[in-house]
């Protein structure tokens, strides 16, 4: 029997603290390699240091939060859910350190309601809707299964307002097979944290987080290079040189296009459009965090050698 806890967050800070201790429904996809927001490597280090991972909101997400109640009331009217109510308790299974927050709940059906505000282009790209099959992106499908596992509920209505004027509702039942897979992933994840077993890093996907992870440099500390450092430094220079060549070619193409466009503001082609309007001058101040000034400089070969 799973031991579930239900906690009413006292504040946003309290809620964030609880999330830092658990694998949440928006994070679990990282353990399956299907999260668009973070990798298992980043999640490992954030949980080990008890840092909360907050997804940086874009405009669509901000408006989704602002419109969540309106979308919920609208879908309730469409579906005849007279008893839908906000469901803001935090649930967790302590033995596995997995937790979840929720949007809404329908007491008469004992069902969760997950609200999404979806851009029309993203819906076409990432959702499956061919008139027969209807599926959300994998990380969202996993999110609702995680929520049902943690809460003990067996039904979720996934409601997406698409493009601001089209409603999609998917009914999902709890899958014991997926729940079992989440159990195993969570057990292994916390076991690895306890035993300092770091997940394999993907240097391209994890590049931004690694810059954050290694943001400190010890003044005056000098390290002797390894063979691998030598290989990577040479490869870095090759790629940098290619980028400079391509940037120069791109600037040349842009310059030639401007000579053809002249003072026109727009060009509309069959498969493309060019916008070349004016942007007025402005003044602004920028405040930034410190960062490591990373660069590689190669010595010029001496003449005659």
C-alpha positions as a LaTeX table, in Angstrom:
\begin{tabular}{lrrr}
\hline
Residue & $x$ (\AA) & $y$ (\AA) & $z$ (\AA) \\
\hline
Unk1 & 0.00 & 0.00 & 0.00 \\
Unk2 & 1.39 & 3.35 & $-1.03$ \\
Unk3 & 1.58 & 6.01 & 1.64 \\
Unk4 & 0.33 & 9.27 & 0.17 \\
Unk5 & 0.61 & 12.68 & 1.77 \\
Unk6 & $-1.65$ & 15.63 & 0.98 \\
Unk7 & $-0.23$ & 19.02 & 1.86 \\
Unk8 & $-1.73$ & 22.49 & 1.49 \\
Unk9 & 1.10 & 24.81 & 0.48 \\
Unk10 & 1.37 & 27.71 & 2.91 \\
Unk11 & 3.09 & 29.92 & 0.35 \\
Unk12 & 4.86 & 29.76 & $-3.00$ \\
Unk13 & 8.18 & 29.31 & $-1.19$ \\
Unk14 & 6.73 & 26.38 & 0.77 \\
Unk15 & 5.48 & 24.85 & $-2.48$ \\
Unk16 & 8.89 & 25.29 & $-4.14$ \\
Unk17 & 10.64 & 23.73 & $-1.15$ \\
Unk18 & 8.43 & 20.64 & $-1.38$ \\
Unk19 & 9.09 & 20.38 & $-5.11$ \\
Unk20 & 12.84 & 20.53 & $-4.55$ \\
Unk21 & 12.62 & 17.31 & $-2.50$ \\
Unk22 & 10.58 & 15.30 & $-5.00$ \\
Unk23 & 10.45 & 14.24 & $-8.64$ \\
Unk24 & 7.42 & 16.13 & $-9.92$ \\
Unk25 & 5.07 & 15.51 & $-12.81$ \\
Unk26 & 6.77 & 18.17 & $-14.95$ \\
Unk27 & 10.22 & 16.66 & $-14.27$ \\
Unk28 & 9.61 & 12.93 & $-14.59$ \\
Unk29 & 9.89 & 13.01 & $-18.40$ \\
Unk30 & 13.61 & 13.79 & $-18.05$ \\
Unk31 & 14.18 & 10.27 & $-16.70$ \\
Unk32 & 12.67 & 8.86 & $-19.89$ \\
Unk33 & 14.64 & 11.17 & $-22.19$ \\
Unk34 & 11.53 & 12.93 & $-23.51$ \\
Unk35 & 11.51 & 16.23 & $-21.61$ \\
Unk36 & 11.74 & 19.36 & $-23.79$ \\
Unk37 & 12.91 & 21.35 & $-20.76$ \\
Unk38 & 15.76 & 19.47 & $-19.07$ \\
Unk39 & 17.92 & 16.37 & $-19.24$ \\
Unk40 & 18.45 & 13.68 & $-16.62$ \\
Unk41 & 21.97 & 15.06 & $-16.05$ \\
Unk42 & 20.62 & 18.51 & $-15.19$ \\
Unk43 & 17.81 & 17.07 & $-13.07$ \\
Unk44 & 20.32 & 14.94 & $-11.14$ \\
Unk45 & 22.44 & 17.94 & $-10.19$ \\
Unk46 & 19.47 & 20.15 & $-9.35$ \\
Unk47 & 17.97 & 17.52 & $-7.04$ \\
Unk48 & 21.33 & 16.74 & $-5.48$ \\
Unk49 & 21.79 & 20.42 & $-4.63$ \\
Unk50 & 18.05 & 20.80 & $-3.80$ \\
Unk51 & 17.65 & 23.53 & $-6.40$ \\
Unk52 & 14.20 & 23.92 & $-7.92$ \\
Unk53 & 14.01 & 23.77 & $-11.68$ \\
Unk54 & 11.59 & 26.42 & $-12.89$ \\
Unk55 & 10.63 & 26.43 & $-16.54$ \\
Unk56 & 11.16 & 29.92 & $-17.92$ \\
Unk57 & 7.75 & 31.10 & $-19.00$ \\
Unk58 & 7.24 & 32.34 & $-22.53$ \\
Unk59 & 4.32 & 34.61 & $-23.45$ \\
Unk60 & 2.05 & 31.67 & $-24.30$ \\
Unk61 & 2.73 & 30.04 & $-20.92$ \\
Unk62 & 2.17 & 33.31 & $-19.05$ \\
Unk63 & $-1.18$ & 33.80 & $-20.74$ \\
Unk64 & $-1.99$ & 30.14 & $-20.16$ \\
Unk65 & $-1.60$ & 30.73 & $-16.40$ \\
Unk66 & $-3.65$ & 33.90 & $-16.55$ \\
Unk67 & $-6.39$ & 32.21 & $-18.57$ \\
Unk68 & $-6.37$ & 28.89 & $-16.70$ \\
Unk69 & $-9.54$ & 29.63 & $-14.73$ \\
Unk70 & $-11.37$ & 30.92 & $-17.82$ \\
Unk71 & $-10.38$ & 27.83 & $-19.81$ \\
Unk72 & $-11.51$ & 25.58 & $-16.95$ \\
Unk73 & $-14.88$ & 27.34 & $-16.68$ \\
Unk74 & $-15.27$ & 27.18 & $-20.45$ \\
Unk75 & $-14.55$ & 23.47 & $-20.72$ \\
Unk76 & $-16.81$ & 22.78 & $-17.71$ \\
Unk77 & $-19.64$ & 24.55 & $-19.52$ \\
Unk78 & $-18.94$ & 22.62 & $-22.72$ \\
Unk79 & $-18.78$ & 19.24 & $-20.92$ \\
Unk80 & $-21.45$ & 19.87 & $-18.28$ \\
Unk81 & $-19.09$ & 19.57 & $-15.30$ \\
Unk82 & $-21.10$ & 21.48 & $-12.73$ \\
Unk83 & $-18.89$ & 20.55 & $-9.77$ \\
Unk84 & $-15.42$ & 21.28 & $-11.17$ \\
Unk85 & $-13.20$ & 22.98 & $-8.59$ \\
Unk86 & $-9.60$ & 24.17 & $-8.20$ \\
Unk87 & $-7.35$ & 21.47 & $-6.80$ \\
Unk88 & $-4.21$ & 23.12 & $-5.42$ \\
Unk89 & $-3.11$ & 20.60 & $-2.78$ \\
Unk90 & 0.35 & 19.09 & $-3.19$ \\
Unk91 & 0.45 & 15.28 & $-3.15$ \\
Unk92 & 3.50 & 13.12 & $-2.62$ \\
Unk93 & 4.54 & 9.53 & $-2.07$ \\
Unk94 & 7.20 & 9.85 & 0.59 \\
Unk95 & 8.88 & 6.46 & 0.09 \\
Unk96 & 9.72 & 7.34 & $-3.51$ \\
Unk97 & 10.07 & 11.11 & $-3.16$ \\
Unk98 & 7.70 & 11.75 & $-6.04$ \\
Unk99 & 5.15 & 14.55 & $-5.92$ \\
Unk100 & 2.63 & 16.43 & $-8.00$ \\
Unk101 & 0.54 & 19.57 & $-8.19$ \\
Unk102 & $-2.78$ & 19.74 & $-10.00$ \\
Unk103 & $-5.09$ & 22.14 & $-11.79$ \\
Unk104 & $-8.73$ & 21.10 & $-11.19$ \\
Unk105 & $-10.81$ & 18.23 & $-9.87$ \\
Unk106 & $-14.31$ & 16.85 & $-10.57$ \\
Unk107 & $-15.61$ & 15.25 & $-7.32$ \\
Unk108 & $-18.58$ & 13.51 & $-8.95$ \\
Unk109 & $-16.20$ & 11.59 & $-11.26$ \\
Unk110 & $-13.19$ & 11.52 & $-8.92$ \\
Unk111 & $-11.23$ & 12.81 & $-11.92$ \\
Unk112 & $-8.34$ & 15.22 & $-12.33$ \\
Unk113 & $-8.45$ & 18.02 & $-14.91$ \\
Unk114 & $-5.24$ & 19.26 & $-16.50$ \\
Unk115 & $-5.47$ & 22.56 & $-18.39$ \\
Unk116 & $-3.19$ & 23.49 & $-21.31$ \\
Unk117 & $-3.08$ & 26.62 & $-23.46$ \\
Unk118 & $-1.60$ & 25.45 & $-26.77$ \\
Unk119 & $-0.35$ & 27.45 & $-29.72$ \\
Unk120 & $-1.97$ & 26.33 & $-32.97$ \\
Unk121 & 1.36 & 25.77 & $-34.75$ \\
Unk122 & 2.74 & 23.75 & $-31.84$ \\
Unk123 & $-0.44$ & 21.71 & $-31.72$ \\
Unk124 & $-0.05$ & 20.80 & $-35.38$ \\
Unk125 & 3.62 & 19.91 & $-34.87$ \\
Unk126 & 3.60 & 18.02 & $-31.58$ \\
Unk127 & 0.09 & 16.71 & $-30.94$ \\
Unk128 & $-1.40$ & 13.74 & $-32.81$ \\
Unk129 & $-4.89$ & 14.51 & $-34.08$ \\
Unk130 & $-5.72$ & 12.62 & $-37.28$ \\
Unk131 & $-9.43$ & 12.21 & $-36.62$ \\
Unk132 & $-8.89$ & 8.74 & $-35.18$ \\
Unk133 & $-5.98$ & 9.00 & $-32.76$ \\
Unk134 & $-5.69$ & 11.89 & $-30.34$ \\
Unk135 & $-2.52$ & 12.14 & $-28.26$ \\
Unk136 & $-0.68$ & 14.91 & $-26.45$ \\
Unk137 & 3.13 & 15.17 & $-26.68$ \\
Unk138 & 4.82 & 12.30 & $-24.79$ \\
Unk139 & 6.01 & 14.47 & $-21.88$ \\
Unk140 & 2.45 & 15.69 & $-21.27$ \\
Unk141 & 1.00 & 12.17 & $-21.50$ \\
Unk142 & 3.60 & 11.10 & $-18.93$ \\
Unk143 & 2.80 & 14.11 & $-16.76$ \\
Unk144 & $-0.85$ & 13.09 & $-16.35$ \\
Unk145 & 0.10 & 9.46 & $-15.63$ \\
Unk146 & 2.50 & 10.68 & $-12.95$ \\
Unk147 & $-0.24$ & 12.85 & $-11.44$ \\
Unk148 & $-2.63$ & 9.90 & $-11.29$ \\
Unk149 & 0.04 & 7.67 & $-9.73$ \\
Unk150 & 0.85 & 10.19 & $-7.00$ \\
Unk151 & $-2.78$ & 11.14 & $-6.30$ \\
Unk152 & $-4.30$ & 7.66 & $-6.56$ \\
Unk153 & $-6.89$ & 8.93 & $-9.04$ \\
Unk154 & $-7.72$ & 6.74 & $-12.02$ \\
Unk155 & $-9.01$ & 9.30 & $-14.51$ \\
Unk156 & $-7.76$ & 12.58 & $-15.97$ \\
Unk157 & $-9.30$ & 14.94 & $-18.49$ \\
Unk158 & $-6.52$ & 16.66 & $-20.43$ \\
Unk159 & $-8.06$ & 19.86 & $-21.79$ \\
Unk160 & $-6.22$ & 21.97 & $-24.34$ \\
Unk161 & $-7.39$ & 25.32 & $-25.68$ \\
Unk162 & $-5.78$ & 25.45 & $-29.12$ \\
Unk163 & $-5.08$ & 28.76 & $-30.80$ \\
Unk164 & $-7.35$ & 30.57 & $-28.38$ \\
Unk165 & $-10.59$ & 29.28 & $-29.91$ \\
Unk166 & $-10.59$ & 25.49 & $-30.31$ \\
Unk167 & $-11.04$ & 23.00 & $-27.48$ \\
Unk168 & $-9.51$ & 19.52 & $-27.36$ \\
Unk169 & $-10.36$ & 17.15 & $-24.50$ \\
Unk170 & $-8.58$ & 13.81 & $-24.01$ \\
Unk171 & $-9.76$ & 11.35 & $-21.38$ \\
Unk172 & $-6.98$ & 9.27 & $-19.90$ \\
Unk173 & $-7.16$ & 6.31 & $-17.51$ \\
Unk174 & $-4.33$ & 5.40 & $-15.18$ \\
Unk175 & $-1.93$ & 2.87 & $-16.68$ \\
Unk176 & $-0.39$ & 0.49 & $-14.09$ \\
Unk177 & 2.37 & $-0.35$ & $-16.59$ \\
Unk178 & 3.40 & 3.30 & $-16.91$ \\
Unk179 & 3.07 & 3.74 & $-13.14$ \\
Unk180 & 5.41 & 0.79 & $-12.62$ \\
Unk181 & 7.90 & 2.28 & $-15.07$ \\
Unk182 & 7.83 & 5.57 & $-13.14$ \\
Unk183 & 8.40 & 3.64 & $-9.91$ \\
Unk184 & 11.51 & 1.95 & $-11.31$ \\
Unk185 & 12.93 & 5.15 & $-12.78$ \\
Unk186 & 12.36 & 7.06 & $-9.53$ \\
Unk187 & 13.95 & 4.32 & $-7.40$ \\
Unk188 & 17.03 & 4.22 & $-9.60$ \\
Unk189 & 17.28 & 8.02 & $-9.73$ \\
Unk190 & 17.33 & 8.45 & $-5.94$ \\
Unk191 & 19.62 & 5.44 & $-5.53$ \\
Unk192 & 22.08 & 7.05 & $-7.94$ \\
Unk193 & 21.92 & 10.38 & $-6.09$ \\
Unk194 & 22.57 & 8.65 & $-2.76$ \\
Unk195 & 25.54 & 6.78 & $-4.25$ \\
Unk196 & 26.90 & 9.69 & $-6.34$ \\
Unk197 & 26.33 & 7.88 & $-9.64$ \\
Unk198 & 26.10 & 10.68 & $-12.17$ \\
Unk199 & 23.97 & 10.17 & $-15.32$ \\
Unk200 & 25.69 & 10.21 & $-18.68$ \\
Unk201 & 26.07 & 13.75 & $-19.93$ \\
Unk202 & 25.05 & 14.90 & $-23.42$ \\
Unk203 & 27.44 & 17.79 & $-23.98$ \\
Unk204 & 25.30 & 19.41 & $-26.67$ \\
Unk205 & 21.98 & 19.20 & $-24.81$ \\
Unk206 & 23.58 & 19.96 & $-21.45$ \\
Unk207 & 25.86 & 22.77 & $-22.67$ \\
Unk208 & 23.91 & 25.65 & $-21.06$ \\
Unk209 & 23.55 & 23.86 & $-17.73$ \\
Unk210 & 27.23 & 22.88 & $-17.67$ \\
Unk211 & 28.13 & 26.56 & $-18.06$ \\
Unk212 & 25.95 & 27.24 & $-15.02$ \\
Unk213 & 27.34 & 24.24 & $-13.13$ \\
Unk214 & 30.94 & 25.34 & $-13.69$ \\
Unk215 & 30.38 & 29.07 & $-13.36$ \\
Unk216 & 33.16 & 29.50 & $-10.76$ \\
Unk217 & 36.87 & 29.75 & $-11.55$ \\
Unk218 & 39.60 & 29.76 & $-8.89$ \\
Unk219 & 41.76 & 32.86 & $-9.39$ \\
Unk220 & 45.34 & 31.98 & $-10.31$ \\
Unk221 & 44.69 & 28.24 & $-10.65$ \\
Unk222 & 46.44 & 26.74 & $-13.70$ \\
Unk223 & 45.83 & 23.23 & $-14.97$ \\
Unk224 & 48.14 & 21.14 & $-17.13$ \\
Unk225 & 46.41 & 20.01 & $-20.36$ \\
Unk226 & 45.48 & 16.42 & $-21.15$ \\
Unk227 & 45.45 & 14.72 & $-24.55$ \\
Unk228 & 41.67 & 15.05 & $-24.63$ \\
Unk229 & 41.92 & 18.79 & $-23.92$ \\
Unk230 & 44.32 & 19.12 & $-26.87$ \\
Unk231 & 41.89 & 17.28 & $-29.17$ \\
Unk232 & 38.92 & 19.35 & $-28.04$ \\
Unk233 & 40.80 & 22.66 & $-28.33$ \\
Unk234 & 41.74 & 21.87 & $-31.94$ \\
Unk235 & 38.17 & 20.81 & $-32.73$ \\
Unk236 & 36.84 & 23.99 & $-31.08$ \\
Unk237 & 39.09 & 26.11 & $-33.31$ \\
Unk238 & 37.99 & 24.25 & $-36.45$ \\
Unk239 & 34.31 & 24.79 & $-35.66$ \\
Unk240 & 34.91 & 28.44 & $-34.72$ \\
Unk241 & 36.72 & 29.03 & $-38.03$ \\
Unk242 & 33.82 & 27.42 & $-39.93$ \\
Unk243 & 31.33 & 29.64 & $-38.11$ \\
Unk244 & 33.34 & 32.76 & $-38.99$ \\
Unk245 & 33.43 & 31.74 & $-42.67$ \\
Unk246 & 29.69 & 31.01 & $-42.71$ \\
Unk247 & 28.90 & 34.28 & $-40.89$ \\
Unk248 & 30.95 & 36.17 & $-43.48$ \\
Unk249 & 29.12 & 34.39 & $-46.31$ \\
Unk250 & 25.78 & 35.14 & $-44.66$ \\
Unk251 & 26.65 & 38.84 & $-44.31$ \\
Unk252 & 27.64 & 38.94 & $-47.98$ \\
Unk253 & 24.34 & 37.40 & $-49.07$ \\
Unk254 & 22.45 & 39.86 & $-46.89$ \\
Unk255 & 24.40 & 42.77 & $-48.40$ \\
Unk256 & 23.60 & 41.64 & $-51.95$ \\
Unk257 & 19.93 & 41.22 & $-51.05$ \\
Unk258 & 19.84 & 44.78 & $-49.68$ \\
Unk259 & 21.24 & 46.15 & $-52.95$ \\
Unk260 & 18.37 & 44.43 & $-54.77$ \\
Unk261 & 15.67 & 45.31 & $-52.21$ \\
Unk262 & 16.69 & 48.96 & $-52.04$ \\
Unk263 & 14.31 & 50.94 & $-49.84$ \\
Unk264 & 11.48 & 48.39 & $-49.95$ \\
Unk265 & 10.23 & 47.25 & $-46.53$ \\
Unk266 & 9.08 & 43.75 & $-47.51$ \\
Unk267 & 9.53 & 41.09 & $-50.17$ \\
Unk268 & 7.02 & 38.27 & $-50.56$ \\
Unk269 & 8.24 & 35.20 & $-52.42$ \\
Unk270 & 6.46 & 31.93 & $-53.16$ \\
Unk271 & 8.18 & 30.06 & $-50.32$ \\
Unk272 & 9.67 & 32.88 & $-48.27$ \\
Unk273 & 9.30 & 36.49 & $-47.21$ \\
Unk274 & 11.88 & 39.13 & $-46.36$ \\
Unk275 & 11.25 & 41.88 & $-43.84$ \\
Unk276 & 13.61 & 44.86 & $-43.91$ \\
Unk277 & 11.78 & 47.57 & $-41.99$ \\
Unk278 & 13.43 & 50.21 & $-39.84$ \\
Unk279 & 13.97 & 49.80 & $-36.11$ \\
Unk280 & 14.27 & 53.14 & $-34.35$ \\
Unk281 & 17.15 & 54.01 & $-32.01$ \\
Unk282 & 16.73 & 53.34 & $-28.28$ \\
Unk283 & 18.67 & 53.41 & $-25.03$ \\
Unk284 & 18.62 & 50.62 & $-22.48$ \\
Unk285 & 20.56 & 49.36 & $-19.49$ \\
Unk286 & 21.50 & 45.72 & $-19.03$ \\
Unk287 & 22.21 & 44.03 & $-15.71$ \\
Unk288 & 23.88 & 40.65 & $-16.03$ \\
Unk289 & 25.25 & 37.95 & $-13.76$ \\
Unk290 & 28.93 & 37.16 & $-13.79$ \\
Unk291 & 30.10 & 34.51 & $-16.22$ \\
Unk292 & 33.27 & 32.71 & $-17.24$ \\
Unk293 & 35.04 & 34.44 & $-20.12$ \\
Unk294 & 35.88 & 31.26 & $-22.04$ \\
Unk295 & 38.14 & 31.52 & $-25.10$ \\
Unk296 & 40.88 & 29.51 & $-26.76$ \\
Unk297 & 43.87 & 31.29 & $-28.29$ \\
Unk298 & 46.34 & 29.44 & $-30.49$ \\
Unk299 & 49.94 & 30.57 & $-30.75$ \\
Unk300 & 51.02 & 31.76 & $-34.18$ \\
Unk301 & 53.75 & 29.58 & $-35.67$ \\
Unk302 & 57.15 & 31.24 & $-35.81$ \\
Unk303 & 58.38 & 32.23 & $-39.26$ \\
Unk304 & 60.73 & 29.77 & $-40.86$ \\
Unk305 & 59.32 & 26.82 & $-38.93$ \\
\hline
\end{tabular}
